């Protein structure tokens, strides 16, 4: 079980029978608003309240890698663009949908919806 709170830590709870072990996997020093697994569960996107997106690969147990920082564009949400786990899509309040490479955070494309977007 992966869990995060306002402190900006990604925690892993290993639960077996009636016992559990807690491990801090990453410290990104920003409140994490959402955790999204790739369809094959090989990658985890960490999205912060400030619009920064990090990638964490549980199998590699390394640090979270900063992929993109959309803090200047009123960022709302991000998710994997399927199939696979090589691309991410994000959306801004202004209705701009953006596609990013998860390998190096390169901006690839955008589409303007022409309307303001809200998350419910």
C-alpha positions as CSV (number, residue, x, y, z in Angstrom):
1,X,0.0,0.0,0.0
2,X,1.4,3.4,-1.0
3,X,0.4,6.4,0.9
4,X,1.2,10.1,1.1
5,X,0.1,13.0,3.3
6,X,0.7,16.7,3.5
7,X,4.3,16.4,4.5
8,X,5.4,15.4,1.0
9,X,6.6,11.8,1.9
10,X,5.7,8.8,-0.2
11,X,5.2,5.9,2.2
12,X,5.0,2.2,1.6
13,X,3.1,0.0,4.0
14,X,4.0,-3.7,3.6
15,X,1.2,-5.6,5.3
16,X,1.4,-9.3,6.0
17,X,-1.1,-11.1,8.2
18,X,-1.5,-8.9,11.3
19,X,1.8,-7.1,11.0
20,X,3.0,-4.2,8.9
21,X,6.2,-2.4,8.1
22,X,6.4,1.3,7.1
23,X,9.1,2.6,4.7
24,X,9.6,6.1,3.5
25,X,10.2,5.8,-0.3
26,X,10.6,9.4,-1.3
27,X,10.7,12.9,0.2
28,X,9.7,15.6,-2.3
29,X,9.1,18.3,0.2
30,X,5.7,19.4,-1.3
31,X,2.2,18.3,-0.4
32,X,1.2,15.4,-2.7
33,X,-2.3,15.7,-4.1
34,X,-2.5,12.4,-5.9
35,X,-0.8,9.2,-6.7
36,X,-1.5,7.5,-10.0
37,X,-0.1,4.0,-11.0
38,X,0.6,3.2,-14.6
39,X,-1.6,0.5,-16.1
40,X,1.1,-2.1,-15.7
41,X,1.9,-0.9,-12.1
42,X,5.6,-0.3,-13.0
43,X,5.5,3.5,-12.4
44,X,3.8,5.8,-10.0
45,X,3.1,9.5,-10.7
46,X,3.3,11.8,-7.7
47,X,1.3,15.0,-8.4
48,X,1.8,17.9,-6.0
49,X,-0.6,20.8,-5.1
50,X,1.9,23.2,-6.8
51,X,1.8,21.4,-10.2
52,X,5.0,19.4,-10.1
53,X,4.9,15.8,-11.3
54,X,7.4,13.2,-10.1
55,X,7.9,9.6,-11.3
56,X,8.7,6.8,-8.9
57,X,9.4,3.2,-10.0
58,X,8.7,0.8,-7.0
59,X,10.7,-2.0,-8.5
60,X,13.8,0.2,-8.6
61,X,13.3,1.6,-5.1
62,X,15.1,4.8,-6.1
63,X,14.3,8.4,-5.5
64,X,11.3,10.1,-7.1
65,X,12.4,11.9,-10.3
66,X,11.1,15.3,-11.1
67,X,9.5,15.1,-14.5
68,X,7.7,18.4,-15.0
69,X,6.8,21.6,-13.3
70,X,3.7,23.2,-14.5
71,X,3.2,25.5,-11.5
72,X,3.0,28.6,-13.7
73,X,0.0,27.2,-15.7
74,X,-2.7,26.6,-13.1
75,X,-2.2,22.9,-13.3
76,X,-5.2,20.7,-12.2
77,X,-4.4,17.0,-12.8
78,X,-2.2,14.5,-14.6
79,X,-2.5,10.8,-15.6
80,X,-0.7,8.2,-17.7
81,X,-1.5,8.3,-21.4
82,X,-2.2,4.6,-22.3
83,X,-1.2,2.2,-23.6
84,X,2.1,1.9,-21.9
85,X,3.8,4.1,-19.4
86,X,6.0,6.4,-21.5
87,X,3.7,9.5,-21.7
88,X,1.7,11.6,-19.3
89,X,-1.2,14.0,-20.0
90,X,-2.0,17.0,-17.9
91,X,-4.8,19.6,-17.9
92,X,-4.8,23.2,-16.7
93,X,-7.6,25.4,-15.4
94,X,-7.6,27.3,-18.7
95,X,-8.5,24.1,-20.6
96,X,-5.1,23.3,-22.0
97,X,-4.4,19.5,-22.3
98,X,-0.7,18.8,-22.5
99,X,1.3,15.6,-23.4
100,X,4.7,15.0,-21.8
101,X,7.4,12.4,-22.1
102,X,7.9,10.5,-18.9
103,X,11.5,9.6,-19.8
104,X,12.8,13.1,-19.5
105,X,9.8,15.5,-19.0
106,X,9.9,16.8,-22.5
107,X,6.8,18.7,-23.5
108,X,5.4,17.1,-26.7
109,X,2.0,18.5,-27.6
110,X,-0.9,20.5,-26.4
111,X,-4.6,21.0,-27.2
112,X,-6.7,23.9,-26.1
113,X,-10.3,22.9,-25.2
114,X,-11.4,26.6,-25.3
115,X,-13.2,26.3,-22.0
116,X,-12.3,26.6,-18.3
117,X,-11.8,23.2,-16.6
118,X,-12.8,22.2,-13.1
119,X,-12.1,19.1,-11.1
120,X,-14.9,17.6,-9.1
